[in-house]
Amino acid sequence: MDLKLLSIATLLGILCFCSAQQEGSDCIKANAQSCGECIQVAEKCGWCTDADFLKQGESKSARCDELKSLITKGCSKAKIENPRGSISIDKDKPVTNRKKDVAEKLKPDQITQIQPQKLSLNLRSGEAQTFKLKFKRAEDYPIDLYYLMDLSFSMKDDLENVKNLGTDLMREMQEITSDFRIGFGSFVEKTVMPYISTTPARLLNPCTSNENCTSPFSYKNVLRLTENGQKFNSLVSKQQISGNLDSPEGGFDAIMQVAVCGDAIGWRNVTRLLVFSTDAGFHFAGDGKLGGIVLPNDGKCHLENNMYTMSHYYDYPSIAHLVQKLSDNNIQTIFAVTEEFQPVYKELKNLIPKSAVGTLSSNSSNVIKLIIDSYNSLSSEVILENNKVPDGVSIKYKSICKNGVVGTGENGRKCSNISIGDEVSKSERCLSLTIRIKPLGFNEDVEIVLNFICECECSKGGEPLSKICHNGNGTFECGACRCNDGRIGRLCECSTDEVRTDDLDGNCRKDNGTDICSNNGDCVCGTCECKKRENPEERYSGKFCECDNFNCDRSNNKLCGGHGRCECRVCICDANYTGSACDCSLDTSTCLAANKQICNGRGTCECGVCKCTNPKFQGPTCEICPTCPGVCAEHKECVQCRAFETGEKKDTCQRDCTYFNLIRVKDRDKLPQPADQSYPLSHCKERDANDCWFYYTYAVRNDTMREVYVCPAGPDIIPIVAGVVAGIVLIGLALLLIWKLLMIIHDRREFAKFEKEKMNAKWDTVRHPVGSHQHSRLSNKNINFYILFTVQISGVAFIKCL
């Protein structure tokens, strides 16, 4: 449903009311005997009112089915009863546009923040209805604030700072509202052991040393809500600190009494704030057993002379009990606690809707700022809640908040960051009873009256004691008989006392056999009523329930091949299909080969599949021939004899090779290419008798006309020239390698010879200087000669020897 945003800052929520549906229900399984019973099964169920709708063997319950199934079975839309739900708005007072600066002030009961205030829903089982709610925080809305303070000894310095809280807080709250009231209450602990000392002296003054403390008490309502800030200051300044023994305090007792004692506190139907100030933890349900207190808290007001008198009798309330009472009385709680106990109270805040936690300084000097900040936090959040709904009805929430933030589930109940003056729209979906929905912490709510649709419209025109229903044994309505008590049968023709007799059973046996209703039904009043299958699409039918629509032949694991319907165990095939399982297609498009011939002209098309007549051919369209030559090789001889008058068939060319038209082209590039034509063709390259290549293209036009484009070609020169050049190069390289190898062998031999002569050389050792010099010269000449000789043979190889 398209919903408009109603202001600059807008929140949109959706609630759904849905009656519970039967688990895994199917309309046909419900065995509904009337239209009213049928429409209560599920939203998808309809009832066929056509008197001639039922087939032989079908019971009245076959009239109840899903809408599509009824139409498929032959019931027209005009004859299907399928009532829908509706919504009417009974009270729709617009939200109040109240401004703070307007002189005329409205009373709290004259201010409207939620619209509409009352609706009526006519609900069909399983069907969701949608309506819109609008919530707008009114500017300058009255506020009641009750300050509940822990007066145990550890809060002594805090009490001093709270004594002037009344006037200071009044002044600050004037910025938010001109109608503000404040009250004060205090608490300590249960007045039994072991929470306090019960000795007479300690009951008078529970404090140690020279401190003057008041007697311990559980909870005291010091000041009823008032507009007089000075009175607040005066009474609070007279309060005295008290004391107890254990660290946790009895604050939950006090909160319960503040919540339920509305007359004593003075709560109005306005914004209610409870400020809970402490520097310690809390006792809760079960802790009272330490003092011998076992009775659970009754959640009732027990104030006498503004004092809680039953603390010694009733246990502390549980958190859940406290949440319920705070919610019932639209009280928003602010926990002002010291830093040490922040984690504990933040966990408590998560359990109490519309509550906040602020950090209290050690002497409560920041209490006013804490209250203002916490109030702004609470007032910027809208949370929807509802009272208990009846069995079979569920509520779902969806919110579209400020800036388009969407929340579902539990998050769908609330929207945050809503400012004063912002409008909040909520849309709701979905028997005679009433439920209420309200924004948590506010006194206004929406009343919703639920009316269940339990009968069809057609039943209003029913004919009681109709002759059609076996002489008045039922009411004829919605195309069928609704039998009176004690009567059964399609036409109420039988009494429940005579359902099973041998005479009646005989009418339900086919061909006087032994099986009643073919074992597929029950004999009711001498008429077979066929059984229902697990699958609602499967049905038994016939006078003796001898027919069904699910036992026909199957193909590919599908009933009637998926191409027909099963009637009395016989397939009724769709058009273009035949066979016992409708698995034989009469369509020949699946048999067309690439040449557009059915089965390539080599077979017949049966049930959409080619049966090849020539055993050589196979494949889905008889185009594959593993033992056949290719197209080029098949037509080579004929092309050769007709184009060049050569080849093996040159003598029989006129007889064997006239089945195609020959077209000569001068250039290979002129041949048709396979990608250029819309008809199949093959590009061929073959050798002729002279070992020369020739090229041709074999094409088939219009299934029968064959054409051959051919061009002659001589030997391929390029490969020949390339081969010759490559041969010369390879031979030259081989010769060079052989020469090089021989040179290396020769050089190694000469070097070895040189080394040998060098080793054999002898030097003259004569002492005569001249002689010695001459011998040396001779030896050097010999060496130089061999070195020179070696260099001349292989100058490059042994140049390093010089």
Sequence and secondary structure as in RCSB ss.txt:
>XXXX:A:sequence
MDLKLLSIATLLGILCFCSAQQEGSDCIKANAQSCGECIQVAEKCGWCTDADFLKQGESKSARCDELKSLITKGC
SKAKIENPRGSISIDKDKPVTNRKKDVAEKLKPDQITQIQPQKLSLNLRSGEAQTFKLKFKRAEDYPIDLYYLMD
LSFSMKDDLENVKNLGTDLMREMQEITSDFRIGFGSFVEKTVMPYISTTPARLLNPCTSNENCTSPFSYKNVLRL
TENGQKFNSLVSKQQISGNLDSPEGGFDAIMQVAVCGDAIGWRNVTRLLVFSTDAGFHFAGDGKLGGIVLPNDGK
CHLENNMYTMSHYYDYPSIAHLVQKLSDNNIQTIFAVTEEFQPVYKELKNLIPKSAVGTLSSNSSNVIKLIIDSY
NSLSSEVILENNKVPDGVSIKYKSICKNGVVGTGENGRKCSNISIGDEVSKSERCLSLTIRIKPLGFNEDVEIVL
NFICECECSKGGEPLSKICHNGNGTFECGACRCNDGRIGRLCECSTDEVRTDDLDGNCRKDNGTDICSNNGDCVC
GTCECKKRENPEERYSGKFCECDNFNCDRSNNKLCGGHGRCECRVCICDANYTGSACDCSLDTSTCLAANKQICN
GRGTCECGVCKCTNPKFQGPTCEICPTCPGVCAEHKECVQCRAFETGEKKDTCQRDCTYFNLIRVKDRDKLPQPA
DQSYPLSHCKERDANDCWFYYTYAVRNDTMREVYVCPAGPDIIPIVAGVVAGIVLIGLALLLIWKLLMIIHDRRE
FAKFEKEKMNAKWDTVRHPVGSHQHSRLSNKNINFYILFTVQISGVAFIKCL
>XXXX:A:secstr
      SSSEEEEEEEEEE   TT  GGGG   SHHHHHTT TTEEEE  TT   TT  GGGGEEEHHHHHHTT 
 GGGEE    EEEEEE        TT SS   GGG   EE  EEEEEE TT    EEEEEE  TT  EEEEEEEE
 SGGGHHHHHHHTTHHHHHHHHHTTT S EEEEEEEE   SSTTTS  SHHHHH  S TT       SEEEEEEE
ES HHHHHHHHHT      SSSSB HHHHHHHHHH HHHHT  SSEEEEEEEESS B  TTGGGGGT  B     
  EETTEE  TTTB    HHHHHHHHHHTTEEEEEEEEGGGHHHHHHHHHHSSSEEEEEE TT TTHHHHHHHHH
HHHHT EEEEE    TTEEEEEEEE GGG EEEGGGGGEE    TT EEEEEEE   EEEEEEETT S  EEEEE
EE  S GGGGG BTT TTTTTTSEEEETTEEEE TTEESTTS EEGGGSS HHHHHTTBGGG SSBGGGTEEEET
TEEEE B SSTT BEESTTS EESS S EETTEEGGGSEEEETTEEEE TTEESTTS EE   GGGB TTS BGG
GSEEEETTEEEESSTT BSTTS B TTS  HHHHHHHHHHHHHHS STTSSSHHHHS SSEEEE SSGGGS  GG
G SS EEEEEEE TTS EEEEEEEEETTTEEEEEEE     HHHHHHHHHHHHHHHHHHHHHHHHHHHHHHHHHH
HHHHHHHHHH        HHHHHHHHHHHHHHHHHHHHHHHHH TTTTGGG 
